[in-house]
């Protein structure tokens, strides 16, 4: 459980840093 929380926090932090608002935006970047 703790690992999921830490991972989700890091993903949210990274998304904010690169200007992504949603997980769809992140998925587009990964697939693009």
C-alpha atoms as one frame of an Amber mdcrd trajectory, in Angstrom:
protein
   0.000   0.000   0.000   2.701   2.481   0.920   4.538   1.877  -2.352   1.396
   2.699  -4.356   0.993   5.952  -2.450   4.618   6.966  -3.008   4.457   6.059
  -6.694   1.233   8.002  -7.232   2.723  11.043  -5.491   5.839  10.883  -7.693
   3.758  10.555 -10.863   1.591  13.526  -9.855   4.725  15.557  -9.063   6.315
  14.693 -12.418   3.100  15.508 -14.287   2.934  18.914 -12.613   6.590  19.582
 -13.458   6.066  18.904 -17.175   2.652  20.591 -17.404   0.390  17.565 -17.824
  -3.090  17.907 -16.329  -4.594  14.434 -16.715  -3.556  10.811 -16.998  -4.850
  10.950 -20.587  -2.262  13.653 -21.305   0.423  11.430 -19.777  -0.737   8.444
 -21.839  -0.614  10.551 -25.009   2.981  11.506 -24.229   3.954   7.888 -23.587
   2.256   6.589 -26.740   3.178   9.576 -28.887
